[in-house]
Each structure stands twice: as C-alpha cells, then as structure tokens.
Amino acid sequence: MSEHATSLIRPLDQSRELTRRYILYVLMGFGLIVIPVLYLAGIISIETVNRLGRYMTFAIMAIGLDLVWGYTGILSLCQMFFFCLGGYAMGMYLAHHGGPEGIVDAAGWKIPACLYVVYPYAVGEAPGDALVPWFWKPFWSLPVTVLLGLAIPAAIAFVIGWFGFRSRVRGVYFAILTQAITVGAFNFFSMNNMKFCGTNGLTRFERIGGRFHLTDAGVQLTLYLVTAAALVGVYALCRYIVKSRLGRILIAVRDDENTLRFSGYKPYNYKLFAFVLGAAIAGLGGMLYVPQMKIITPWDMEASMSILVVVWVAVGGRGTLSGAVLGTLSVLLLKNFLTSEHELLFFLQSVVSESVYNKMVWKAEYWQFVLGGLFIGVVLFFPDGLIRLWHRLVGQPKTGTYGT
C-alpha cells in the first residue's frame, strides 16, 4: 500500500477508535451517573438498582473469563467456583458482624447464626464442643477478608495452572479438568461437616461493618456505585493489558502456542498469569455480589453456572472486553424480562391482538429455551458475537485480535 493511502487510512482508524471510546465513556457514565440519578428522581426503584448491581458483578467475572478464554485461548469452566470463593470470603465476614446475636463458644467467639446448621443449639447455650472453625476467624477483619477474597482464588488457580500448563494440558482437556474441579468444589461446600453451612450456604446477615443495614436504600446505592466503579476499573486494567506487549503475547499463545515456544518464549508462564488474574477478578466479583444478594450457596458454583458464563461471553463477543460486558448484561436483563410475569404480559398485550394473547401460554421456566435459541443463533449466524455485529452495522471494521 502506498504511503499516501496509508496516511489517509490512519486518521480514519483513529477517528473510529475515538468513536468507540466515546461510546464506551457514555455507557460508563450511564452506569455511574444516570442510574443513580434515575433512582434519586424516583423513576426506578432501589430493587432495580440492586439488581443491576448484581448483574455488574457477573460482568466483572465475565471480563476475567474473556481475558482467559477470548485473548489467551484457555477455556476455563471453573470461573463460578472462583467467584464463589470470593463470595464465601465476604459471606463469612458478614456472618461475623451482620447476623442476629448468637451463642458464644467456649473460646469466647460469637458463633455466626448461619453456623446453627453445624451447631444446632438453642440461642444462649455455650456447649464446650461448639467452636468457631479456625478458618473462619481471619475473616473477622474487612481488609483481611478483601485480601483473602482475592488471594485464595488466585492461589488455587495458580496450583491448577502450574500443574496443568506445565503438563501441556490444553483445549478440551483443560476444560474438562476445570469442570471436574468445579464439581468437586460443589460437593465439598455442600457437606455440613466442612463447616461452610452445607447446601444452606451463608446467609442470615443483615448488616455490613456491624452497623450499616444491607436493606437500607442508601447502603444498596453505595454498593451499586462501588460495583460500577469496580467494573470500570477491571475493564480499564484488562484493556491496558491486552493493548500492551503482554497482551500481544497472550494473543500469540491463543493463535499459535507452538510457534511462540519455538521463538524462545515460555507460553505456560503467560497462560498462568492470565488464569490467575482471571480467578482474582472473579473473586472480586463474588465479594461484591454477596452483600447485594445477601446469600451465597454451593448452588451458585454448580457446574452449569460456569457454562452459563461462557455463554455470556460468547454471545457478547469472545476476544472483546466490551463484548463480555454486553453479553452478560444483555442475557441477564433478558432473563429478568422473560421471568417477570407482569413486565412480559404488559409487553405482549401491547404487541399482539387480544385473541392471540388469550391463547398464549408462558411460564418463567421457558426462558431457558430462549437462551438456548439465542446461543445457537449467535454461534451459527454471528460467531463473532453481538459486539462485532454492532461494529458491522455502524460501518466499523472488525477489531481483530486487539478488540476491546
């Protein structure tokens, strides 16, 4: 291509990049400013704000998976396990400080109310054999809880990746390995004698910091803003990584690992970095999820949940960080709409005739069929995801291996 033609194309590409950034900044402003303003103006309820905050925690996890899968080519089916590790860390902190007054054990520790399933004694009793588990005690402190909520998923991911990647386990075999770990973790956390409250999970906490009630509208709005800021921060961090030299190496690992190895690099080190970072990001999402959901159970890490995260990223667009966010929020909002009988019936009444409406039968469980159809349709007709479809519709070029 001639130098003159190149000089004409470069400003056009820069203009399109600025347009993408402008759209992204508008969306960030919508989340950080517009949603709170709509609530303060009385247009939306605090329940809607809380729901959006929970959806954003899943979007945080999806960005981490996109870094692992979309950019590095590692299909991980244990992201919800890492998410729940962060959630359990925060849940134990909240159980220490936010539940109703419980019994005091022989060592002087107040037993969290959710542990009654492990120690089924009446309130006020203090039997000598009832002791707060030793691994609960570090989660008394919020700073330590946040540190452990990031470090524990990262450490487990490091162990998995160290042995897996150095053994050159990859592709579908690594996916099976991570799925097996998720199933094992589900069974582990479901047992009462593990003292994670079994299938009941961690619940019965009402306050954060010992005094701020989780049902208070101001607290819920604050948690939403913290989550939105965390989403922006995680996106900015991952975008910086994928635009750097490190990001180009991660993409090379995905596209041709053997050639990269012959060039003198050690691909497993880069794969390990991405996998560990993705786990820590998932743990962050889990810690932000629990105060807004007020419960965390082993069912949140059930095997199908990790597969669902992969669906979110695939629908939005693998290898595009914004696509991971778009796919997650789109699918979750669609689920909320299709499982909300009032909203769905109101919509159907406005678009179909009364005779057709009276013959229609809809149940909330049917949304799974819609999700399955959406995923199949995207894979068959829009394999690059919704974000790349949007780029084509507005005349932007495919962002290629460096899409954000």
C-alpha positions in Angstrom: 0.0 0.0 0.0 1.3 3.4 -0.9 2.4 5.9 1.8 -0.4 8.3 0.6 -3.1 5.7 1.1 -1.7 4.7 4.5 -1.8 8.4 5.6 -5.5 8.6 4.6 -6.4 5.3 6.4 -4.6 6.1 9.6 -6.8 9.2 10.6 -9.9 7.2 9.7 -8.9 4.4 12.0 -8.0 6.9 14.8 -11.4 8.5 14.3 -13.2 5.2 14.7 -11.2 4.4 17.8 -12.2 7.7 19.3 -15.8 6.9 18.4 -15.6 3.6 20.2 -14.1 5.2 23.2 -16.8 7.9 23.2 -19.5 5.3 23.2 -17.7 3.4 26.0 -17.4 6.5 28.1 -21.1 7.3 27.6 -22.0 3.8 28.8 -19.8 4.2 31.8 -21.4 7.5 32.6 -24.8 5.9 32.3 -23.9 3.3 34.9 -22.1 5.6 37.3 -24.3 8.7 37.0 -27.6 8.2 35.1 -28.8 5.1 37.1 -28.3 6.8 40.5 -29.9 9.9 39.2 -32.9 8.0 37.9 -33.3 6.4 41.3 -33.0 9.6 43.2 -35.6 11.1 40.9 -38.0 8.3 41.8 -38.1 6.9 38.2 -36.6 3.5 39.1 -36.8 1.6 42.4 -33.9 0.6 44.7 -34.7 -3.0 43.8 -33.8 -2.3 40.2 -30.6 -0.6 41.2 -29.7 -3.6 43.4 -30.5 -6.0 40.6 -28.3 -4.0 38.2 -25.5 -4.1 40.8 -25.7 -7.8 41.0 -25.6 -8.1 37.2 -22.5 -5.9 37.1 -20.7 -8.4 39.5 -21.3 -11.1 36.9 -20.0 -8.7 34.2 -16.8 -8.3 36.2 -16.3 -12.1 36.3 -17.1 -12.2 32.5 -14.3 -9.8 31.7 -11.9 -12.0 33.6 -13.1 -15.1 31.6 -12.7 -13.1 28.4 -9.1 -12.4 29.2 -8.5 -16.1 29.9 -10.6 -17.5 27.0 -11.0 -14.8 24.5 -7.4 -13.5 24.5 -5.3 -16.4 25.8 -7.4 -19.3 24.4 -7.9 -21.1 27.7 -11.5 -22.4 28.1 -12.0 -22.3 31.8 -15.1 -23.9 33.3 -14.4 -23.0 36.9 -14.9 -19.2 36.9 -18.0 -19.5 39.1 -16.0 -21.5 41.6 -13.5 -18.7 41.8 -16.5 -16.2 42.0 -18.0 -18.2 44.9 -14.6 -18.3 46.8 -14.7 -14.6 46.9 -18.4 -14.7 47.8 -17.8 -17.1 50.7 -14.9 -14.9 52.0 -17.2 -11.9 52.1 -20.1 -14.0 53.4 -18.0 -15.2 56.4 -17.1 -11.6 57.2 -20.8 -10.5 57.0 -21.8 -13.5 59.2 -19.3 -12.5 61.8 -20.7 -8.9 62.1 -24.1 -8.7 60.4 -26.2 -11.5 61.8 -28.5 -11.7 64.9 -27.0 -12.3 68.3 -25.9 -15.9 68.5 -24.3 -18.2 71.0 -20.8 -17.8 72.4 -18.4 -20.7 72.1 -16.0 -22.0 74.7 -13.2 -19.8 73.3 -15.3 -16.6 73.6 -16.2 -16.3 69.9 -19.8 -15.5 68.9 -20.9 -18.3 66.6 -22.5 -16.7 63.4 -26.2 -17.5 63.1 -25.7 -19.3 59.7 -23.5 -21.9 61.6 -26.5 -23.1 63.5 -26.9 -25.8 60.9 -23.5 -27.0 62.0 -24.0 -26.4 65.8 -27.8 -26.9 66.2 -28.1 -25.5 69.7 -30.5 -23.0 71.2 -29.6 -19.4 71.4 -27.9 -18.7 74.7 -26.2 -22.0 75.1 -22.5 -22.3 75.1 -21.5 -26.0 74.9 -17.8 -26.7 75.2 -17.6 -28.6 71.9 -19.1 -25.8 69.8 -16.2 -23.8 68.4 -16.0 -21.3 65.6 -13.9 -23.0 62.9 -10.3 -21.8 62.8 -10.6 -20.9 59.2 -13.5 -18.5 59.9 -11.5 -16.3 62.3 -9.3 -14.5 59.7 -12.5 -13.1 58.1 -13.3 -11.0 61.1 -11.4 -8.1 59.6 -12.7 -6.5 56.4 -9.2 -5.6 54.9 -8.1 -9.2 55.6 -11.3 -10.5 54.0 -10.8 -8.5 50.9 -7.2 -9.6 50.6 -8.1 -13.3 51.1 -11.1 -13.0 48.8 -8.6 -12.1 46.0 -5.7 -14.3 47.1 -7.5 -17.6 47.7 -9.0 -17.8 44.2 -5.7 -16.7 42.7 -3.7 -19.2 44.8 -6.0 -22.1 43.8 -5.8 -21.0 40.1 -2.0 -20.9 40.4 -1.9 -24.5 41.6 -4.3 -25.7 38.9 -2.4 -23.8 36.2 1.1 -24.7 37.4 0.4 -28.4 37.1 -2.0 -28.2 34.1 0.0 -25.8 31.9 3.4 -27.3 32.6 1.9 -30.7 31.7 0.7 -29.1 28.5 -2.9 -29.8 29.3 -4.9 -27.6 26.9 -8.0 -27.3 24.8 -11.0 -29.5 25.8 -8.8 -31.5 28.3 -8.2 -28.4 30.3 -11.9 -27.5 30.1 -12.8 -31.0 31.5 -10.2 -30.6 34.2 -11.7 -27.3 35.4 -15.2 -28.7 35.2 -14.2 -31.6 37.4 -12.7 -29.2 39.9 -15.9 -27.3 40.0 -18.0 -30.4 40.6 -15.6 -31.5 43.4 -15.8 -28.0 45.0 -19.6 -28.1 44.8 -19.6 -31.4 46.7 -17.1 -30.1 49.2 -19.0 -27.0 50.1 -22.3 -28.9 50.2 -21.2 -31.1 53.2 -22.2 -29.8 56.6 -19.1 -31.3 58.3 -16.9 -29.0 56.2 -18.5 -26.2 58.3 -19.4 -23.9 55.3 -23.1 -24.4 56.3 -23.8 -27.1 53.7 -26.4 -26.5 51.0 -28.0 -23.8 53.1 -25.0 -21.6 52.3 -24.0 -18.4 54.2 -27.0 -16.2 55.0 -28.8 -14.5 57.9 -26.6 -11.5 57.8 -28.3 -8.1 57.9 -25.5 -5.5 58.3 -22.1 -4.7 56.8 -19.5 -3.2 59.0 -21.7 -4.1 62.0 -24.0 -1.1 61.7 -25.0 -0.4 58.1 -28.1 -2.4 57.2 -28.0 -4.1 53.9 -31.7 -3.4 53.3 -31.2 0.3 53.7 -31.6 2.1 50.3 -28.5 4.3 50.9 -26.3 1.2 51.6 -27.7 -0.5 48.5 -27.0 2.5 46.3 -23.5 2.8 47.7 -22.8 -0.9 47.0 -24.1 -0.3 43.4 -21.7 2.6 42.9 -18.8 0.6 44.3 -19.6 -2.3 42.0 -19.9 0.1 39.0 -16.6 1.7 39.8 -15.0 -1.8 40.2 -16.4 -2.8 36.8 -14.8 0.3 35.2 -11.5 -0.4 37.0 -11.4 -4.0 35.9 -12.2 -3.1 32.4 -9.5 -0.4 32.3 -6.9 -2.8 33.8 -7.7 -5.6 31.3 -7.8 -3.2 28.4 -4.4 -1.9 29.4 -3.1 -5.4 29.4 -4.5 -6.5 26.1 -3.2 -3.3 24.4 0.3 -3.8 25.8 3.1 -6.1 24.6 2.0 -8.6 27.2 -1.5 -8.6 25.5 0.1 -9.4 22.1 1.9 -12.3 23.6 -1.3 -13.6 25.2 -2.9 -13.5 21.7 0.1 -15.3 20.3 -0.4 -18.0 22.9 -4.0 -18.3 21.7 -3.3 -18.3 18.0 -0.1 -20.4 17.8 1.4 -21.6 21.0 4.0 -23.9 19.4 5.4 -21.1 17.2 5.7 -18.9 20.3 7.5 -21.6 22.1 10.0 -22.1 19.3 10.6 -18.4 19.3 12.1 -18.7 22.8 9.1 -17.8 25.0 7.6 -20.0 27.7 3.8 -20.0 26.9 2.8 -21.6 30.2 4.1 -18.6 32.2 1.8 -16.3 30.3 -1.1 -18.7 30.5 -0.6 -19.0 34.2 -0.6 -15.2 34.5 -3.9 -14.8 32.7 -5.6 -17.7 34.5 -4.5 -16.4 38.0 -5.6 -12.8 37.1 -9.0 -14.1 35.8 -9.5 -16.0 39.1 -8.7 -12.9 41.2 -11.1 -10.8 39.1 -13.8 -13.5 39.6 -13.2 -13.4 43.3 -13.6 -9.6 43.3 -17.0 -10.0 41.6 -18.0 -12.6 44.2 -17.2 -10.3 47.1 -19.3 -7.6 45.6 -22.2 -9.9 44.9 -22.8 -11.3 48.3 -23.7 -8.0 50.2 -26.2 -7.3 47.4 -27.7 -10.8 47.2 -27.4 -11.4 50.9 -26.7 -15.1 50.4 -24.1 -17.4 48.9 -24.7 -21.2 48.5 -22.9 -24.1 46.8 -25.6 -24.0 44.1 -24.0 -20.8 42.8 -20.9 -22.8 41.8 -22.9 -25.6 40.3 -21.3 -26.9 37.0 -23.9 -25.4 34.7 -23.3 -21.9 36.1 -19.8 -21.9 34.8 -21.0 -23.0 31.4 -23.5 -20.1 31.5 -20.6 -17.6 32.0 -19.1 -19.0 28.8 -22.4 -18.4 27.0 -22.5 -14.8 28.2 -19.0 -14.1 26.8 -19.8 -16.0 23.5 -23.0 -14.1 23.0 -21.3 -10.7 23.6 -18.2 -11.5 21.6 -15.2 -13.5 22.6 -12.0 -11.5 22.5 -13.7 -8.2 23.1 -13.8 -6.9 26.6 -16.8 -4.7 25.9 -18.5 -7.8 24.3 -18.1 -9.7 27.6 -19.9 -6.9 29.5 -22.6 -6.5 26.7 -23.3 -10.2 26.6 -23.6 -10.6 30.3 -25.9 -7.7 30.9 -28.0 -8.5 27.8 -28.6 -12.1 28.7 -29.3 -11.3 32.4 -31.7 -8.4 31.5 -33.4 -10.7 29.0 -33.8 -13.4 31.7 -35.3 -10.9 34.1 -37.7 -9.7 31.5 -38.8 -13.2 30.4 -39.2 -14.4 34.0 -41.1 -11.3 35.2 -44.7 -12.2 34.6 -46.0 -8.6 35.0 -43.5 -7.0 32.6 -43.8 -9.7 30.0 -47.6 -9.8 30.0 -47.7 -6.0 29.7 -45.4 -6.2 26.7 -47.3 -9.0 25.0 -50.6 -7.1 25.4 -49.1 -4.1 23.6 -47.8 -6.0 20.6 -50.3 -8.8 19.9 -54.1 -8.9 19.4 -56.3 -9.8 22.3 -57.4 -13.1 20.6 -53.8 -14.2 20.2 -52.8 -13.0 23.7 -55.6 -15.1 25.2 -54.3 -18.2 23.5 -50.7 -17.7 24.6 -49.2 -19.8 27.5 -46.0 -18.7 29.1 -44.1 -19.9 32.1 -41.0 -18.5 33.6 -39.0 -21.7 33.0 -39.4 -21.2 29.2 -36.7 -18.6 29.3 -34.1 -21.4 29.1 -35.4 -22.3 25.7 -35.0 -18.6 24.6 -31.4 -18.6 26.0 -30.6 -21.8 24.1 -32.1 -20.5 20.9 -30.1 -17.2 21.3 -26.9 -19.0 21.9 -27.4 -21.3 18.9 -28.4 -18.4 16.7 -25.3 -16.4 17.7 -23.0 -19.3 17.1 -24.5 -20.1 13.7 -25.1 -16.6 12.3 -23.0 -14.2 14.4 -20.0 -16.3 15.5 -18.1 -13.1 16.5 -20.8 -12.1 18.9 -23.1 -9.1 19.3 -20.4 -6.5 19.6 -18.9 -7.4 16.3 -22.3 -7.4 14.7 -22.7 -3.9 16.0 -19.4 -2.9 14.5 -20.6 -4.1 11.1 -23.9 -2.4 11.4 -22.3 1.0 12.1 -19.7 0.5 9.4 -16.7 0.0 11.7 -14.0 -2.5 10.8 -13.7 -5.8 12.7 -11.5 -5.0 15.7 -9.5 -8.2 15.1 -7.3 -9.7 17.7 -7.0 -6.5 19.6 -10.7 -5.7 20.1 -11.8 -4.1 23.3 
